[in-house]
């Protein structure tokens, strides 16, 4: 019976023993919380920078061979003259039949 009690005490000592080797078993995040927080913040900053770059860069076309596919429209006037007023701005959507510009009509008035 004494052997059984001695075995039980050894088992309890092994289970309840708080030795310094237990602190080495903690993960690196629990051992260094400030360094882990700094690394997490840096990772978030890198992700934010990549997202901002992507949101900005996706609006620009680029190519290695200098050819970009696009729809082109030729605008030509039926009469010649000086332009006095431009009614649209760059990249403004316009409807069919809308006035784009006004031509000086002083030659036709004379």
Beta strands, then each sheet from edge to edge (+ up, - down):
strand 1: 83-86
strand 2: 101-103
sheet 1: 1+ 2-
end
